[in-house]
Amino acid sequence: MNIETEYKFLITDKSDLLHRLNGFSKPKFKRQYQSNVMFDSPSGLMHKTNGRVRVRTLGDKGQKVLTYKKPLPSKNGAKQEIEYEIIKQN
């Protein structure tokens, strides 16, 4: 189980942001494409509880990750969720 904390920022100057990010080290991983499919019950249980069930397919090999996210109270203005994952190894 992980706790995910998410902050969102309004970017008003894209070129300034890119200039600042260029000062950080380069990513150590190649870009990986993914697709996501979200699920809910016919009664809309996930929608009613703000939970989410997702199957994510990663990269060329099609690795699958099943995720359930349950919201937690916000902390210092940040969205927080408990995240459970099951990874299918190819």
C-alpha positions, 0 to 999 in steps of 0.5 A: 500500500502506498499513499499518493500525495498530489499537488497541482500548480498553475503554469503561466509561463511555459518557457520559464518552466522548461528553462528551470526544469532543464537544470535538473538531471535527465530522466534515467528511463525511456518514455513509456506509453500507457493506456488506462481503463477505469471501472465502476459497478452498475450502481456507481459505487466508485463514483459515489465513494470517490474511489477508483479501480483502474487497469493500466497497460504499460509499454510495448510488452503490455504489462498490466497493473490493477490499481484501487485508489481510496481518497484520504482527507486533503493535507496542506492543500494536497490531494491524498489517496491510499493506493493498492496495486497488483502487478502482472509480470509478463 
